[in-house]
Amino acid sequence: MKIANAQLWVQDQEEALKFWTEKVGFEVRADVTLPEMGDFRWLCVGPPGQEDVSIVLMAIPGEPLIDPATQAQIRDLSAKGFAGTVFLTTDDCRADYETLRANGVEFTEAPEERPYGIDAGFRDPSGNAIRLTQVAMTFNA
Protein backbone atom coordinates (compact mmCIF):
# COMPACT_ATOMS: atom_id res chain seq x y z
CA MET A 1 0.00 0.00 0.00
CA LYS A 2 1.01 3.60 -0.62
CA ILE A 3 -0.41 6.98 0.28
CA ALA A 4 -1.93 8.62 -2.79
CA ASN A 5 -3.81 11.62 -1.36
CA ALA A 6 -4.11 13.69 1.76
CA GLN A 7 -7.05 16.06 2.23
CA LEU A 8 -7.39 19.62 3.43
CA TRP A 9 -10.78 21.22 4.06
CA VAL A 10 -10.94 24.49 2.16
CA GLN A 11 -13.40 27.36 2.41
CA ASP A 12 -13.06 28.29 -1.28
CA GLN A 13 -11.62 25.90 -3.86
CA GLU A 14 -10.70 28.64 -6.34
CA GLU A 15 -8.82 30.60 -3.68
CA ALA A 16 -7.09 27.42 -2.50
CA LEU A 17 -6.14 26.49 -6.07
CA LYS A 18 -4.55 29.89 -6.68
CA PHE A 19 -2.66 29.73 -3.38
CA TRP A 20 -1.23 26.27 -3.94
CA THR A 21 -0.34 26.77 -7.61
CA GLU A 22 0.64 30.45 -7.80
CA LYS A 23 2.19 30.98 -4.37
CA VAL A 24 3.47 27.56 -3.31
CA GLY A 25 4.32 26.35 -6.83
CA PHE A 26 2.38 23.09 -6.86
CA GLU A 27 0.75 21.77 -10.02
CA VAL A 28 -2.81 20.62 -10.63
CA ARG A 29 -3.16 16.84 -10.48
CA ALA A 30 -6.93 16.65 -11.02
CA ASP A 31 -9.76 19.14 -11.44
CA VAL A 32 -12.96 17.27 -12.21
CA THR A 33 -16.54 18.39 -11.63
CA LEU A 34 -19.13 15.63 -11.42
CA PRO A 35 -22.62 16.92 -12.35
CA GLU A 36 -24.19 13.59 -11.38
CA MET A 37 -22.99 14.23 -7.80
CA GLY A 38 -24.43 17.74 -7.48
CA ASP A 39 -21.41 19.37 -9.18
CA PHE A 40 -18.99 17.87 -6.66
CA ARG A 41 -15.47 19.04 -7.55
CA TRP A 42 -12.46 16.75 -7.08
CA LEU A 43 -9.52 19.16 -6.96
CA CYS A 44 -5.99 17.92 -6.28
CA VAL A 45 -2.57 19.57 -6.36
CA GLY A 46 0.92 18.28 -5.74
CA PRO A 47 4.59 19.17 -5.86
CA PRO A 48 6.38 18.97 -9.21
CA GLY A 49 8.52 15.86 -9.37
CA GLN A 50 6.39 13.91 -6.88
CA GLU A 51 3.56 12.78 -9.14
CA ASP A 52 2.34 9.93 -6.94
CA VAL A 53 1.19 12.17 -4.05
CA SER A 54 -1.58 14.78 -4.07
CA ILE A 55 -3.35 17.10 -1.69
CA VAL A 56 -7.11 17.11 -2.18
CA LEU A 57 -8.50 20.62 -1.74
CA MET A 58 -11.90 19.53 -0.47
CA ALA A 59 -14.77 21.98 -0.22
CA ILE A 60 -16.59 21.64 3.07
CA PRO A 61 -19.85 19.93 2.10
CA GLY A 62 -23.28 20.79 3.39
CA GLU A 63 -26.41 18.74 3.74
CA PRO A 64 -27.18 15.91 3.24
CA LEU A 65 -23.56 14.88 3.91
CA ILE A 66 -22.88 17.21 6.83
CA ASP A 67 -25.38 19.05 8.98
CA PRO A 68 -24.98 22.84 9.40
CA ALA A 69 -23.59 22.57 12.95
CA THR A 70 -20.86 20.12 11.91
CA GLN A 71 -20.10 22.21 8.84
CA ALA A 72 -19.61 25.25 11.08
CA GLN A 73 -17.33 23.25 13.38
CA ILE A 74 -15.15 22.15 10.45
CA ARG A 75 -14.94 25.74 9.18
CA ASP A 76 -13.99 26.96 12.65
CA LEU A 77 -11.36 24.26 13.27
CA SER A 78 -9.81 24.70 9.84
CA ALA A 79 -9.68 28.51 10.22
CA LYS A 80 -7.81 28.02 13.50
CA GLY A 81 -5.34 25.58 11.91
CA PHE A 82 -6.63 22.51 13.77
CA ALA A 83 -8.39 20.51 11.04
CA GLY A 84 -5.17 18.96 9.74
CA THR A 85 -1.58 19.77 8.94
CA VAL A 86 0.49 19.19 5.83
CA PHE A 87 4.20 18.61 6.36
CA LEU A 88 6.43 19.65 3.46
CA THR A 89 10.12 18.75 3.36
CA THR A 90 12.82 20.68 1.60
CA ASP A 91 16.58 20.62 1.16
CA ASP A 92 16.82 24.32 2.04
CA CYS A 93 14.15 25.65 4.40
CA ARG A 94 15.53 29.18 4.56
CA ALA A 95 15.75 29.58 0.77
CA ASP A 96 12.25 28.17 0.23
CA TYR A 97 10.96 30.40 3.03
CA GLU A 98 12.31 33.45 1.17
CA THR A 99 10.89 32.26 -2.16
CA LEU A 100 7.46 31.59 -0.69
CA ARG A 101 7.43 34.94 1.12
CA ALA A 102 8.32 36.66 -2.16
CA ASN A 103 5.33 34.84 -3.72
CA GLY A 104 3.01 36.27 -1.04
CA VAL A 105 2.87 33.39 1.44
CA GLU A 106 2.45 34.76 4.98
CA PHE A 107 4.38 32.74 7.52
CA THR A 108 3.28 32.25 11.12
CA GLU A 109 6.79 31.10 12.08
CA ALA A 110 10.12 31.96 10.47
CA PRO A 111 12.70 29.18 9.98
CA GLU A 112 14.09 28.07 13.29
CA GLU A 113 16.65 25.46 14.32
CA ARG A 114 15.00 22.48 16.00
CA PRO A 115 16.43 19.18 17.25
CA TYR A 116 15.24 17.50 14.03
CA GLY A 117 16.28 20.23 11.56
CA ILE A 118 15.10 23.64 10.41
CA ASP A 119 11.36 24.26 10.55
CA ALA A 120 8.94 27.06 9.55
CA GLY A 121 5.15 27.38 9.51
CA PHE A 122 2.49 29.04 7.39
CA ARG A 123 -1.23 28.73 6.74
CA ASP A 124 -3.26 28.45 3.59
CA PRO A 125 -6.18 30.85 2.94
CA SER A 126 -8.56 28.50 4.79
CA GLY A 127 -6.35 28.52 7.90
CA ASN A 128 -4.86 25.03 7.53
CA ALA A 129 -1.45 24.67 9.17
CA ILE A 130 1.48 23.91 6.86
CA ARG A 131 4.98 23.03 8.10
CA LEU A 132 8.08 23.47 5.95
CA THR A 133 10.95 21.40 7.29
CA GLN A 134 14.53 20.73 6.35
CA VAL A 135 15.05 17.42 8.12
CA ALA A 136 18.50 16.90 9.63
CA MET A 137 17.98 13.49 11.17
CA THR A 138 16.14 10.26 10.55
CA PHE A 139 13.55 8.96 12.98
CA ASN A 140 13.20 5.21 13.40
CA ALA A 141 9.95 3.72 14.64
KEDO-775831 format. One record per atom (N, C-alpha, C, O): residue number from 1; residue in one letter; atom name; x, y, z. Coordinates in steps of 0.05 Angstrom, whole numbers. Each point is the difference from the previous one (the first is absolute). Example, Ala and Ser with C-alpha at 12.3 -4.5 7.8 and 13.67 -1.06 7.14 Angstrom:
BEGIN
1,a,N,264,-114,156
1,a,CA,-18,24,0
1,a,C,18,24,0
1,a,O,21,0,13
2,s,N,-28,21,-27
2,s,CA,16,24,1
2,s,C,-15,22,14
2,s,O,10,22,4
//
This chain:
BEGIN
1,m,N,17,-24,0
1,m,CA,-17,24,0
1,m,C,17,25,0
1,m,O,23,0,10
2,k,N,-33,21,-22
2,k,CA,13,26,0
2,k,C,-20,22,6
2,k,O,-24,-4,-4
3,i,N,33,26,12
3,i,CA,-17,24,4
3,i,C,-2,14,-27
3,i,O,21,6,-12
4,a,N,-45,-1,3
4,a,CA,-5,13,-26
4,a,C,-8,29,5
4,a,O,10,18,-14
5,n,N,-28,-13,33
5,n,CA,-11,26,5
5,n,C,-2,6,29
5,n,O,-4,-18,17
6,a,N,7,43,-10
6,a,CA,-7,11,26
6,a,C,-21,22,-5
6,a,O,0,11,-22
7,q,N,-16,-5,41
7,q,CA,-22,19,-4
7,q,C,2,24,18
7,q,O,6,-3,24
8,l,N,-11,26,-35
8,l,CA,-4,24,17
8,l,C,-28,11,-6
8,l,O,-9,1,-23
9,w,N,-5,7,45
9,w,CA,-26,13,-4
9,w,C,7,29,-8
9,w,O,17,13,11
10,v,N,-31,-4,-32
10,v,CA,4,28,-9
10,v,C,-26,15,-1
10,v,O,-21,-12,-7
11,q,N,22,37,13
11,q,CA,-24,17,0
11,q,C,-8,7,-28
11,q,O,-24,2,-6
12,d,N,44,1,-12
12,d,CA,-5,9,-28
12,d,C,20,-15,-18
12,d,O,24,5,2
13,q,N,-34,-22,-19
13,q,CA,19,-16,-16
13,q,C,15,17,-20
13,q,O,24,-5,-5
14,e,N,-36,26,-6
14,e,CA,15,17,-19
14,e,C,23,14,14
14,e,O,22,2,-10
15,e,N,-28,9,34
15,e,CA,21,14,15
15,e,C,22,-19,8
15,e,O,24,6,-1
16,a,N,-31,-30,10
16,a,CA,19,-21,7
16,a,C,17,-8,-24
16,a,O,24,-3,2
17,l,N,-36,0,-25
17,l,CA,14,-7,-24
17,l,C,21,21,-8
17,l,O,23,-7,-6
18,k,N,-31,32,7
18,k,CA,19,22,-6
18,k,C,23,0,20
18,k,O,23,3,-8
19,f,N,-29,-6,34
19,f,CA,21,0,20
19,f,C,20,-22,-5
19,f,O,24,5,-1
20,w,N,-34,-30,-2
20,w,CA,18,-23,-3
20,w,C,16,0,-26
20,w,O,22,-10,-1
21,t,N,-34,20,-21
21,t,CA,14,0,-25
21,t,C,17,26,-4
21,t,O,23,-2,-8
22,e,N,-34,25,13
22,e,CA,14,25,-5
22,e,C,20,8,22
22,e,O,21,11,-6
23,k,N,-28,-17,31
23,k,CA,18,9,22
23,k,C,19,-22,9
23,k,O,24,5,4
24,v,N,-34,-30,-2
24,v,CA,16,-22,10
24,v,C,15,-13,-23
24,v,O,21,-12,4
25,g,N,-32,13,-28
25,g,CA,13,-12,-24
25,g,C,-7,-29,-6
25,g,O,14,-13,-15
26,f,N,-36,4,27
26,f,CA,-9,-27,-6
26,f,C,-14,0,-27
26,f,O,-7,21,-11
27,e,N,2,-45,0
27,e,CA,-14,-3,-25
27,e,C,-26,-14,4
27,e,O,-4,-15,19
28,v,N,-15,19,-37
28,v,CA,-26,-13,1
28,v,C,3,-29,-8
28,v,O,12,-6,-20
29,r,N,-22,-11,37
29,r,CA,0,-29,-6
29,r,C,-27,-9,-11
29,r,O,-1,-17,-18
30,a,N,-21,28,28
30,a,CA,-27,-6,-9
30,a,C,-18,24,6
30,a,O,2,12,21
31,d,N,-20,-7,-40
31,d,CA,-20,21,4
31,d,C,-25,-9,-16
31,d,O,-3,6,-23
32,v,N,-13,-22,37
32,v,CA,-23,-13,-13
32,v,C,-26,8,15
32,v,O,-2,-3,24
33,t,N,-18,12,-39
33,t,CA,-26,6,11
33,t,C,-19,-22,-9
33,t,O,-1,-7,-23
34,l,N,-13,-4,42
34,l,CA,-19,-22,-5
34,l,C,-29,9,2
34,l,O,-10,1,23
35,p,N,-3,6,-45
35,p,CA,-27,9,1
35,p,C,-19,-20,13
35,p,O,-19,8,13
36,e,N,24,-34,-17
36,e,CA,-18,-20,10
36,e,C,2,-2,31
36,e,O,-16,-14,12
37,m,N,36,28,0
37,m,CA,2,1,29
37,m,C,-4,28,10
37,m,O,14,9,19
38,g,N,-32,6,-31
38,g,CA,-7,27,8
38,g,C,23,19,-4
38,g,O,4,19,15
39,d,N,11,-22,-37
39,d,CA,23,16,-8
39,d,C,23,-1,21
39,d,O,15,19,4
40,f,N,-13,-42,8
40,f,CA,23,-6,18
40,f,C,26,4,-16
40,f,O,3,-10,-23
41,r,N,16,24,35
41,r,CA,26,6,-14
41,r,C,22,-14,14
41,r,O,5,4,24
42,w,N,9,-22,-38
42,w,CA,24,-14,9
42,w,C,24,16,-9
42,w,O,7,-1,-24
43,l,N,6,15,42
43,l,CA,22,18,-6
43,l,C,25,-8,15
43,l,O,0,0,25
44,c,N,20,-7,-39
44,c,CA,25,-10,12
44,c,C,24,15,-11
44,c,O,1,6,-24
45,v,N,18,0,42
45,v,CA,26,12,-8
45,v,C,22,-16,12
45,v,O,-4,-16,18
46,g,N,28,20,-29
46,g,CA,23,-13,11
46,g,C,26,13,-9
46,g,O,0,16,-18
47,p,N,22,-24,31
47,p,CA,26,12,-6
47,p,C,11,-11,-26
47,p,O,-1,-24,-5
48,p,N,13,41,-12
48,p,CA,13,-10,-24
48,p,C,21,-20,7
48,p,O,15,4,19
49,g,N,-13,-25,-34
49,g,CA,19,-21,5
49,g,C,-8,-21,19
49,g,O,14,-20,5
50,q,N,-38,23,7
50,q,CA,-10,-21,18
50,q,C,-29,-6,-8
50,q,O,-19,5,14
51,e,N,17,-17,-38
51,e,CA,-26,-4,-13
51,e,C,-18,-20,14
51,e,O,-24,0,-5
52,d,N,34,-17,23
52,d,CA,-16,-20,12
52,d,C,-14,9,26
52,d,O,-13,-16,13
53,v,N,16,41,-5
53,v,CA,-12,10,24
53,v,C,-15,26,-6
53,v,O,10,18,-14
54,s,N,-34,-15,24
54,s,CA,-17,24,-4
54,s,C,-13,9,25
54,s,O,-4,-16,19
55,i,N,-2,42,-18
55,i,CA,-16,11,21
55,i,C,-27,6,-12
55,i,O,-2,15,-20
56,v,N,-19,-26,31
56,v,CA,-27,5,-9
56,v,C,-9,26,14
56,v,O,0,1,25
57,l,N,-8,18,-40
57,l,CA,-11,25,10
57,l,C,-30,-3,1
57,l,O,-14,7,-19
58,m,N,4,-17,41
58,m,CA,-28,-8,3
58,m,C,-18,22,11
58,m,O,5,9,22
59,a,N,-24,-1,-38
59,a,CA,-20,19,10
59,a,C,-16,-13,23
59,a,O,-6,-24,-1
60,i,N,0,40,21
60,i,CA,-15,-10,22
60,i,C,-29,-4,-9
60,i,O,-13,19,-6
61,p,N,4,-44,6
61,p,CA,-27,-5,-10
61,p,C,-22,8,20
61,p,O,5,3,24
62,g,N,-28,0,-35
62,g,CA,-24,6,17
62,g,C,-18,-25,1
62,g,O,9,-22,-4
63,e,N,-34,28,9
63,e,CA,-19,-22,1
63,e,C,-4,-12,-28
63,e,O,2,15,-20
64,p,N,-7,-40,17
64,p,CA,-7,-20,21
64,p,C,25,-13,12
64,p,O,-3,-16,19
65,l,N,27,22,-29
65,l,CA,24,-13,11
65,l,C,7,9,28
65,l,O,6,-16,18
66,i,N,-7,42,-13
66,i,CA,7,11,26
66,i,C,-21,21,8
66,i,O,-7,17,-16
67,d,N,-2,-20,41
67,d,CA,-20,19,10
67,d,C,13,27,4
67,d,O,25,2,3
68,p,N,-41,20,-2
68,p,CA,11,27,3
68,p,C,18,4,25
68,p,O,20,14,-2
69,a,N,-26,-27,24
69,a,CA,16,3,24
69,a,C,28,-12,-4
69,a,O,20,12,8
70,t,N,-19,-35,-20
70,t,CA,26,-14,-5
70,t,C,16,16,-20
70,t,O,24,3,2
71,q,N,-38,7,-23
71,q,CA,13,16,-20
71,q,C,13,25,13
71,q,O,23,7,-7
72,a,N,-37,6,25
72,a,CA,11,23,14
72,a,C,24,-8,17
72,a,O,19,16,1
73,q,N,-20,-39,11
73,q,CA,22,-9,17
73,q,C,25,-5,-18
73,q,O,22,8,8
74,i,N,-26,-20,-31
74,i,CA,23,-5,-18
74,i,C,12,26,-9
74,i,O,24,4,-1
75,r,N,-42,15,-7
75,r,CA,10,27,-8
75,r,C,16,13,22
75,r,O,22,12,-5
76,d,N,-32,-13,29
76,d,CA,13,12,23
76,d,C,27,-13,6
76,d,O,20,14,3
77,l,N,-19,-40,-2
77,l,CA,25,-15,5
77,l,C,21,5,-21
77,l,O,23,3,5
78,s,N,-32,-3,-30
78,s,CA,19,4,-22
78,s,C,10,29,1
78,s,O,24,4,-5
79,a,N,-40,15,10
79,a,CA,8,28,1
79,a,C,21,4,23
79,a,O,17,18,-2
80,k,N,-19,-34,23
80,k,CA,19,2,22
80,k,C,25,-16,-4
80,k,O,18,0,16
81,g,N,-17,-16,-38
81,g,CA,23,-16,-6
81,g,C,0,-27,14
81,g,O,21,-13,3
82,f,N,-45,3,6
82,f,CA,-2,-25,14
82,f,C,-16,-22,-14
82,f,O,-8,-19,13
83,a,N,4,22,-39
83,a,CA,-15,-21,-14
83,a,C,19,-19,-15
83,a,O,-9,-18,-13
84,g,N,35,23,15
84,g,CA,20,-17,-13
84,g,C,24,17,-6
84,g,O,-1,24,-1
85,t,N,23,-38,-3
85,t,CA,25,13,-6
85,t,C,14,-14,-23
85,t,O,-1,-25,-1
86,v,N,13,39,-17
86,v,CA,16,-11,-21
86,v,C,29,6,6
86,v,O,7,22,7
87,f,N,10,-43,-8
87,f,CA,28,3,5
87,f,C,15,-2,-26
87,f,O,0,-20,-14
88,l,N,13,42,7
88,l,CA,17,1,-25
88,l,C,29,-2,8
88,l,O,8,12,20
89,t,N,8,-27,-35
89,t,CA,28,-1,5
89,t,C,15,14,-22
89,t,O,-10,1,-23
90,t,N,33,9,29
90,t,CA,16,15,-19
90,t,C,30,-5,6
90,t,O,7,-7,23
91,d,N,10,12,-42
91,d,CA,29,-2,4
91,d,C,11,26,11
91,d,O,22,1,11
92,d,N,-38,21,-14
92,d,CA,9,26,10
92,d,C,-23,17,10
92,d,O,-13,15,-15
93,c,N,6,-18,40
93,c,CA,-23,13,12
93,c,C,2,30,-2
93,c,O,-20,14,-7
94,r,N,43,-3,13
94,r,CA,3,30,-1
94,r,C,-4,11,-28
94,r,O,-13,20,-3
95,a,N,24,-33,-17
95,a,CA,-3,10,-28
95,a,C,-29,-3,-9
95,a,O,-11,19,-12
96,d,N,-2,-41,18
96,d,CA,-28,-4,-7
96,d,C,-18,20,15
96,d,O,-20,9,-11
97,y,N,27,-4,36
97,y,CA,-15,20,16
97,y,C,1,27,-15
97,y,O,-21,13,-3
98,e,N,44,-5,-6
98,e,CA,3,26,-14
98,e,C,-15,0,-26
98,e,O,-13,20,-7
99,t,N,14,-42,-8
99,t,CA,-14,-2,-25
99,t,C,-30,2,4
99,t,O,-14,15,-14
100,l,N,4,-30,34
100,l,CA,-29,0,5
100,l,C,-9,27,10
100,l,O,-22,9,-8
101,r,N,38,4,25
101,r,CA,-7,27,9
101,r,C,-2,19,-23
101,r,O,-18,17,-1
102,a,N,37,-19,-17
102,a,CA,0,17,-24
102,a,C,-24,-5,-18
102,a,O,-9,18,-14
103,n,N,-2,-42,16
103,n,CA,-24,-7,-15
103,n,C,-26,8,14
103,n,O,-22,-3,-11
104,g,N,25,14,35
104,g,CA,-24,9,15
104,g,C,-10,-18,22
104,g,O,-21,5,12
105,v,N,36,-26,-6
105,v,CA,-8,-18,22
105,v,C,7,14,26
105,v,O,23,9,4
106,e,N,-42,-8,14
106,e,CA,4,12,27
106,e,C,6,-22,20
106,e,O,-16,-17,5
107,f,N,40,19,6
107,f,CA,9,-20,19
107,f,C,-9,7,29
107,f,O,0,23,7
108,t,N,-7,-43,8
108,t,CA,-6,3,28
108,t,C,25,-4,17
108,t,O,1,9,23
109,e,N,18,-23,-34
109,e,CA,26,-5,14
109,e,C,22,0,-21
109,e,O,-1,-14,-20
110,a,N,22,30,26
110,a,CA,23,1,-18
110,a,C,17,-25,5
110,a,O,-4,-14,20
111,p,N,22,7,-38
111,p,CA,17,-23,4
111,p,C,15,1,26
111,p,O,11,21,7
112,e,N,-11,-43,7
112,e,CA,13,-2,26
112,e,C,13,-27,3
112,e,O,-10,-20,-9
113,e,N,34,20,21
113,e,CA,14,-25,5
113,e,C,-16,-16,21
113,e,O,-8,11,21
114,r,N,4,-36,-26
114,r,CA,-13,-18,18
114,r,C,18,-25,3
114,r,O,19,-3,-15
115,p,N,-25,-14,34
115,p,CA,17,-24,3
115,p,C,0,-18,-25
115,p,O,19,-15,-4
116,y,N,-40,16,-12
116,y,CA,-3,-17,-23
116,y,C,7,14,-27
116,y,O,1,-13,-21
117,g,N,6,39,22
117,g,CA,7,15,-24
117,g,C,-9,28,2
117,g,O,-2,12,21
118,i,N,-4,0,-44
118,i,CA,-9,28,-2
118,i,C,-29,-1,-8
118,i,O,-8,-14,-19
119,d,N,-9,29,33
119,d,CA,-29,-2,-3
119,d,C,-12,28,-1
119,d,O,8,18,14
120,a,N,-29,-15,-31
120,a,CA,-15,25,-2
120,a,C,-30,-7,-3
120,a,O,-6,-23,-7
121,g,N,-11,42,11
121,g,CA,-29,-5,-2
121,g,C,-15,22,-14
121,g,O,7,23,3
122,f,N,-27,-31,-19
122,f,CA,-18,19,-12
122,f,C,-28,-13,-2
122,f,O,-3,-23,7
123,r,N,-16,39,-15
123,r,CA,-28,-9,-3
123,r,C,-9,5,-28
123,r,O,9,19,-13
124,d,N,-28,-35,4
124,d,CA,-12,5,-26
124,d,C,-23,19,4
124,d,O,-6,7,23
125,p,N,-8,3,-44
125,p,CA,-22,19,4
125,p,C,-23,-10,17
125,p,O,-15,16,11
126,s,N,12,-42,-8
126,s,CA,-21,-11,17
126,s,C,8,-3,29
126,s,O,-16,-7,17
127,g,N,42,12,-11
127,g,CA,10,-2,27
127,g,C,15,-25,6
127,g,O,11,-3,22
128,n,N,-10,-16,-40
128,n,CA,14,-25,5
128,n,C,29,4,5
128,n,O,13,17,-13
129,a,N,-2,-31,33
129,a,CA,28,2,7
129,a,C,18,-15,-19
129,a,O,-6,-23,-7
130,i,N,27,36,-2
130,i,CA,20,-13,-18
130,i,C,27,4,13
130,i,O,7,22,8
131,r,N,8,-44,-7
131,r,CA,28,1,11
131,r,C,19,-4,-23
131,r,O,-5,-17,-18
132,l,N,26,32,18
132,l,CA,22,-3,-20
132,l,C,25,-7,15
132,l,O,9,16,17
133,t,N,1,-39,-22
133,t,CA,22,-11,17
133,t,C,23,-10,-17
133,t,O,-3,-15,-19
134,q,N,27,23,27
134,q,CA,25,-11,-10
134,q,C,9,-20,21
134,q,O,11,7,21
135,v,N,-15,-33,-26
135,v,CA,5,-21,19
135,v,C,30,-5,2
135,v,O,13,-4,-21
136,a,N,-3,4,46
136,a,CA,29,-5,4
136,a,C,6,-28,11
136,a,O,23,-8,1
137,m,N,-44,-6,7
137,m,CA,5,-26,11
137,m,C,-23,-19,-8
137,m,O,-21,9,-8
138,t,N,26,-34,11
138,t,CA,-19,-21,-7
138,t,C,-12,-11,26
138,t,O,14,-5,19
139,f,N,-40,2,-19
139,f,CA,-14,-12,23
139,f,C,-6,-29,-7
139,f,O,-10,-6,-21
140,n,N,16,-12,39
140,n,CA,-7,-28,-3
140,n,C,-23,-7,19
140,n,O,1,7,24
141,a,N,-20,-21,-35
141,a,CA,-23,-9,17
141,a,C,7,-24,16
141,a,O,-17,-10,15
//
